[in-house]
Amino acid sequence: MSFIGITRSSMQPDHALIAPDSHVKSTLPGWTKSMVTILISPQMGARFTQYFALMEKGGTSGPAPEGITRFFYVLEGAASITVGKKTTALTPGAYGFLPADTPHAIKAGKETRLLVFEKPYDEVDGAEPPHVVISHEKSVKATPFLGDKDALLKILLPEIPSFDFAINIFQFQPGGTLPFVEVHVMEHGMLFLEGQGVYRMSEKWYVVGKGDVIWMAPYCAQWFVASGKTPSRYIYYKDMHRDPSVML
């Protein structure tokens, strides 16, 4: 419970920190025995949506809206996903990419929590439509970011023009940092999975940790340093492979 209205959550014109103490649950059409927490959405100026889905045992996902791509990552629990005639078991760390208008159903075998990203698909001439991806982060090799072994990056989706966004997982050893203050056209949505640190966004510095959600608009200056005694990890979204002129 908040004490006299205090929270670490902060909403700024070009970024936001959304702490767990300010989450509000709601529902989404088509989802059964499930509650959602909308974290990032176009209503705040973002070009994508990010939310948690908390599914009871036997709960099922609803369809993504028409023309909307969906990515999910299993945070807790056990579930399965059916695409066409194939059903795949899902455990924590499993993830899936569903191209826009792909029929699918996620069913919880026990209480399950998902992180979900959704956005309208931006078509581009000459690129084949993206394909379904169902995998697990354990199958993805971590590589040093710009040669830094204290900053390991896992790239979860193919880096080809068919895919108009990327989902990556960054892991930092204590004291590890982004190598410089980044300022770029790509928008971010992220969730801290483990650890803690300090994140610079624009001209503000925030203490962040497990469960915190961050939104960064294009060209928001950003930098991160991991603190504490254990590694810090976060999963994040960024738009990719498209000319900014067609994404207005």
C-alpha positions as CSV (number, residue, x, y, z in Angstrom):
1,M,0.0,0.0,0.0
2,S,1.3,3.5,-0.9
3,F,2.2,5.7,2.0
4,I,0.8,9.2,1.6
5,G,0.8,8.9,-2.2
6,I,4.4,7.9,-2.7
7,T,5.5,5.8,-5.7
8,R,8.7,5.5,-7.8
9,S,6.5,5.5,-10.9
10,S,7.1,8.6,-13.1
11,M,5.5,9.7,-16.4
12,Q,7.6,12.1,-18.4
13,P,7.0,13.4,-22.0
14,D,9.7,11.1,-23.5
15,H,9.9,8.3,-20.9
16,A,8.2,6.5,-18.0
17,L,9.1,4.3,-15.1
18,I,6.2,2.1,-14.0
19,A,6.9,0.5,-10.7
20,P,4.9,-2.6,-9.5
21,D,3.2,-0.6,-6.7
22,S,1.2,1.3,-9.2
23,H,-0.1,-1.5,-11.4
24,V,-3.8,-1.7,-12.0
25,K,-5.5,-4.9,-13.3
26,S,-8.2,-5.0,-16.0
27,T,-9.5,-7.3,-18.7
28,L,-9.1,-7.8,-22.4
29,P,-11.7,-9.1,-24.9
30,G,-11.4,-12.8,-25.5
31,W,-9.1,-13.7,-22.6
32,T,-10.8,-16.1,-20.2
33,K,-10.0,-16.6,-16.6
34,S,-7.3,-13.9,-17.0
35,M,-6.5,-10.4,-15.8
36,V,-4.2,-8.0,-17.5
37,T,-2.1,-5.0,-16.5
38,I,-1.6,-2.6,-19.4
39,L,1.8,-1.1,-18.9
40,I,2.6,0.8,-22.1
41,S,0.1,1.8,-24.8
42,P,-0.6,4.3,-27.6
43,Q,-2.6,6.4,-25.1
44,M,0.8,7.5,-23.6
45,G,2.3,8.2,-26.9
46,A,3.9,4.8,-27.6
47,R,3.6,3.1,-31.0
48,F,3.2,-0.3,-29.4
49,T,1.4,-2.0,-26.4
50,Q,3.1,-3.9,-23.5
51,Y,1.2,-5.7,-20.8
52,F,1.2,-8.5,-18.3
53,A,-1.4,-11.3,-18.6
54,L,-2.1,-13.2,-15.4
55,M,-3.9,-16.4,-16.3
56,E,-5.6,-18.8,-13.9
57,K,-5.4,-22.5,-14.4
58,G,-7.4,-23.3,-17.5
59,G,-7.3,-19.6,-18.7
60,T,-7.0,-19.0,-22.4
61,S,-5.7,-16.1,-24.5
62,G,-7.9,-14.0,-26.7
63,P,-6.9,-13.1,-30.3
64,A,-4.7,-10.1,-31.1
65,P,-6.7,-7.3,-32.8
66,E,-6.8,-7.4,-36.6
67,G,-3.4,-6.4,-38.1
68,I,-1.6,-6.6,-34.8
69,T,1.6,-8.7,-34.2
70,R,1.9,-10.4,-30.8
71,F,5.0,-11.5,-28.9
72,F,4.8,-13.2,-25.5
73,Y,7.4,-14.3,-22.9
74,V,6.5,-16.7,-20.1
75,L,7.5,-15.2,-16.7
76,E,6.0,-17.7,-14.4
77,G,3.9,-20.9,-14.5
78,A,3.2,-23.5,-17.2
79,A,1.1,-23.2,-20.3
80,S,0.8,-24.4,-23.9
81,I,0.3,-22.7,-27.3
82,T,-1.5,-24.2,-30.2
83,V,-0.8,-22.8,-33.7
84,G,-2.6,-24.7,-36.5
85,K,-2.3,-28.4,-35.6
86,K,0.8,-28.0,-33.4
87,T,0.8,-27.6,-29.7
88,T,3.9,-26.7,-27.8
89,A,4.5,-26.7,-24.0
90,L,5.6,-23.4,-22.5
91,T,7.7,-23.0,-19.3
92,P,9.3,-19.9,-17.8
93,G,11.7,-18.4,-20.4
94,A,9.7,-19.7,-23.4
95,Y,8.5,-17.1,-25.9
96,G,6.6,-16.8,-29.1
97,F,6.1,-14.4,-32.0
98,L,2.8,-14.5,-33.8
99,P,2.5,-12.6,-37.1
100,A,-0.6,-10.4,-37.5
101,D,-3.8,-12.3,-38.0
102,T,-2.2,-15.7,-37.0
103,P,-4.9,-17.9,-35.3
104,H,-3.4,-19.2,-32.0
105,A,-4.4,-20.2,-28.5
106,I,-2.4,-20.0,-25.3
107,K,-3.8,-22.2,-22.4
108,A,-2.5,-22.1,-18.8
109,G,-1.9,-25.5,-17.2
110,K,-1.5,-23.7,-13.8
111,E,-1.4,-20.0,-12.8
112,T,0.8,-18.4,-15.4
113,R,2.1,-14.9,-16.0
114,L,3.0,-13.6,-19.4
115,L,4.7,-10.5,-20.7
116,V,3.1,-9.5,-24.0
117,F,4.1,-6.9,-26.7
118,E,1.8,-6.0,-29.5
119,K,2.0,-3.6,-32.4
120,P,0.6,-3.0,-35.9
121,Y,2.7,-4.7,-38.5
122,D,4.5,-2.3,-40.8
123,E,4.8,-3.9,-44.3
124,V,7.7,-3.2,-46.5
125,D,8.1,-3.8,-50.2
126,G,10.3,-6.8,-51.1
127,A,10.1,-8.5,-47.7
128,E,8.4,-11.8,-47.1
129,P,5.8,-11.9,-44.3
130,P,7.3,-12.9,-41.0
131,H,6.9,-16.5,-39.7
132,V,5.8,-17.9,-36.4
133,V,8.6,-18.3,-33.8
134,I,8.1,-20.5,-30.7
135,S,11.3,-21.0,-28.7
136,H,13.0,-20.7,-25.4
137,E,15.6,-18.2,-24.3
138,K,17.9,-21.1,-23.2
139,S,18.3,-22.0,-26.9
140,V,19.6,-18.5,-27.7
141,K,23.4,-17.9,-27.3
142,A,24.4,-14.8,-25.4
143,T,27.1,-12.7,-27.0
144,P,29.2,-9.8,-25.6
145,F,27.8,-6.5,-26.5
146,L,30.4,-4.5,-28.5
147,G,33.0,-7.0,-27.1
148,D,32.1,-6.4,-23.4
149,K,31.9,-9.7,-21.6
150,D,30.1,-7.9,-18.7
151,A,27.2,-7.0,-21.0
152,L,25.7,-10.1,-22.7
153,L,23.0,-9.8,-25.3
154,K,20.4,-12.4,-26.4
155,I,18.6,-11.6,-29.7
156,L,15.3,-13.6,-29.6
157,L,14.0,-12.9,-33.1
158,P,15.5,-13.1,-36.6
159,E,17.3,-10.0,-37.7
160,I,15.8,-9.9,-41.2
161,P,13.5,-7.3,-42.9
162,S,10.4,-9.5,-42.5
163,F,10.5,-8.6,-38.7
164,D,9.7,-5.0,-37.9
165,F,10.7,-5.2,-34.3
166,A,13.3,-6.9,-32.1
167,I,13.0,-8.4,-28.6
168,N,16.3,-8.9,-26.8
169,I,17.5,-9.8,-23.3
170,F,20.4,-7.9,-21.8
171,Q,22.4,-9.3,-18.8
172,F,24.9,-7.1,-17.0
173,Q,27.4,-8.2,-14.3
174,P,27.5,-5.9,-11.2
175,G,29.2,-2.7,-12.3
176,G,28.5,-3.5,-16.0
177,T,27.2,-0.6,-18.1
178,L,26.0,0.4,-21.5
179,P,29.2,1.7,-23.1
180,F,27.9,5.2,-23.9
181,V,24.7,7.3,-23.6
182,E,22.5,6.2,-26.5
183,V,20.3,8.6,-28.4
184,H,18.5,6.9,-31.3
185,V,15.3,6.7,-33.4
186,M,14.2,3.3,-31.9
187,E,11.5,3.3,-29.2
188,H,11.9,1.0,-26.2
189,G,9.6,-0.9,-23.8
190,M,11.3,-3.1,-21.2
191,L,10.9,-5.2,-18.1
192,F,13.5,-5.8,-15.4
193,L,13.7,-9.6,-14.8
194,E,16.4,-9.7,-12.2
195,G,18.9,-7.5,-10.3
196,Q,19.0,-3.8,-9.9
197,G,20.8,-0.7,-11.1
198,V,20.5,2.9,-12.2
199,Y,18.9,3.9,-15.5
200,R,19.4,7.4,-17.0
201,M,16.5,8.5,-19.1
202,S,16.7,12.0,-20.6
203,E,18.0,14.2,-17.8
204,K,16.8,12.0,-14.9
205,W,18.4,9.0,-13.1
206,Y,16.2,6.3,-11.7
207,V,17.0,3.4,-9.3
208,V,15.4,0.3,-10.9
209,G,15.0,-3.3,-10.1
210,K,13.1,-6.5,-10.7
211,G,9.5,-5.9,-11.8
212,D,10.1,-2.4,-13.0
213,V,8.8,-1.4,-16.5
214,I,10.4,1.4,-18.6
215,W,9.1,3.2,-21.7
216,M,11.5,5.3,-23.8
217,A,10.3,7.4,-26.8
218,P,12.6,7.9,-29.8
219,Y,15.6,10.0,-29.1
220,C,15.3,9.7,-25.3
221,A,18.9,9.8,-24.0
222,Q,19.5,6.5,-22.1
223,W,22.3,4.8,-20.1
224,F,22.4,2.0,-17.6
225,V,24.7,0.7,-14.8
226,A,24.1,-2.5,-12.9
227,S,24.6,-2.4,-9.1
228,G,24.3,-4.9,-6.3
229,K,26.0,-8.3,-6.0
230,T,24.1,-10.3,-8.6
231,P,23.7,-9.9,-12.4
232,S,20.9,-7.7,-13.7
233,R,18.7,-8.7,-16.6
234,Y,16.0,-7.0,-18.6
235,I,14.0,-7.9,-21.7
236,Y,13.2,-5.1,-24.1
237,Y,11.4,-4.2,-27.3
238,K,12.7,-1.9,-30.1
239,D,11.3,-1.2,-33.6
240,M,13.6,-2.2,-36.4
241,H,14.2,-2.6,-40.2
242,R,11.8,0.2,-41.3
243,D,12.3,3.7,-42.7
244,P,11.2,6.2,-40.1
245,S,9.3,8.2,-42.8
246,V,6.6,5.4,-43.0
247,M,6.2,4.9,-39.2
248,L,4.7,8.4,-38.4
